[in-house]
Amino acid sequence: DKQGNTTEYNEYNGDGKLTNKWTATYNKQGCRTKTVQYDENGKYAYHLEAKFDGNNNYIEAVAYDENGEVAYRWDYQITYDLKGNKSKEIEYRSEAKVPYSITIINIEYYQ
């Protein structure tokens, strides 16, 4: 698109057969808000919709199947340090109450 974001991706194997295809849309900040994934025949497989916080970090991603039903969901809980940088991210999958992953980021600031 005009901002340089990839809006369509096609990948082929050595025989020229399609192995991966997706299309994407982005918000004004350049964050990918919707990705549509296709199967090896170029037929719709599922789509993923994402939401972001004010720092353009994922806070939610939901995958929908061909019937529009929720197939999977990821929720993110993000903590920022006093300078506004991400210091911790907790990922939850589906409706789980237990974190799937926890990422802790340590940044040292020098004066």
C-alpha positions in Angstrom: 0.0 0.0 0.0 1.0 3.7 0.0 2.6 3.3 3.5 4.8 0.3 2.3 2.8 -2.4 4.1 2.5 -5.8 2.5 -1.1 -6.2 1.5 -0.8 -9.5 -0.3 1.7 -12.4 0.0 2.1 -15.4 -2.2 4.6 -18.2 -1.7 5.3 -21.0 -4.1 7.4 -24.2 -3.9 10.0 -25.2 -6.5 7.3 -26.7 -8.7 5.4 -23.4 -8.8 2.6 -24.7 -6.5 1.1 -22.2 -4.1 2.1 -23.0 -0.6 1.1 -19.9 1.4 -1.1 -17.0 0.6 -2.6 -14.2 2.7 -3.9 -10.6 2.3 -3.9 -7.9 4.9 -5.4 -4.6 5.9 -3.8 -2.0 8.2 -4.9 0.9 10.4 -3.5 4.5 10.1 -0.7 3.6 12.4 0.5 0.8 10.1 -0.7 -2.0 12.4 -2.1 -5.1 10.6 -5.7 -5.2 11.8 -7.0 -8.1 9.5 -5.2 -11.0 7.8 -7.1 -13.4 5.5 -5.3 -16.7 5.1 -5.9 -18.9 2.0 -5.3 -22.6 1.5 -2.9 -24.1 -1.1 -5.7 -23.9 -3.7 -6.2 -20.1 -3.1 -9.5 -20.7 -1.3 -10.4 -18.8 1.9 -9.2 -20.8 5.0 -9.7 -18.3 7.9 -9.1 -14.7 8.9 -7.5 -13.0 11.9 -8.6 -9.7 13.4 -6.3 -7.8 15.8 -6.7 -4.9 18.2 -3.9 -2.7 19.5 -3.3 -0.4 22.4 -2.1 3.2 22.2 1.5 2.0 21.8 0.6 -0.2 18.8 1.0 -3.4 20.7 -1.4 -6.4 20.3 -4.0 -6.6 23.1 -6.3 -9.0 21.3 -6.2 -11.3 18.2 -9.2 -13.4 17.2 -9.1 -16.1 14.4 -12.4 -16.9 12.6 -13.1 -20.0 10.6 -14.9 -20.1 7.2 -18.3 -19.9 9.0 -17.4 -16.8 10.9 -17.1 -18.6 14.2 -14.3 -17.9 16.6 -11.7 -20.6 16.1 -9.1 -19.2 18.5 -8.4 -16.1 20.6 -5.3 -14.5 22.0 -5.4 -11.8 24.7 -2.4 -9.8 25.8 -1.8 -8.0 29.0 1.0 -5.4 28.6 2.8 -3.4 31.3 5.0 -0.4 30.5 7.9 1.2 32.5 8.1 4.8 33.5 9.5 5.8 30.1 6.6 4.2 28.3 8.5 1.1 27.0 7.0 -2.3 27.2 8.4 -4.1 30.3 6.1 -7.2 30.5 3.7 -9.0 28.2 1.4 -11.9 29.3 -0.3 -13.9 26.5 -3.4 -15.9 27.1 -4.8 -18.4 24.6 -8.5 -18.9 24.1 -10.4 -18.6 27.3 -7.5 -19.9 29.5 -7.1 -18.2 32.9 -3.5 -19.4 33.0 -0.9 -17.5 30.9 0.4 -19.2 27.8 3.6 -17.1 27.9 5.1 -14.4 29.9 7.8 -12.1 28.5 9.7 -9.8 30.7 11.8 -7.1 29.2 14.6 -5.4 31.2 15.8 -2.1 29.9 18.7 -0.2 31.5 18.7 3.6 31.2 21.9 5.6 31.5 22.2 9.3 32.3 
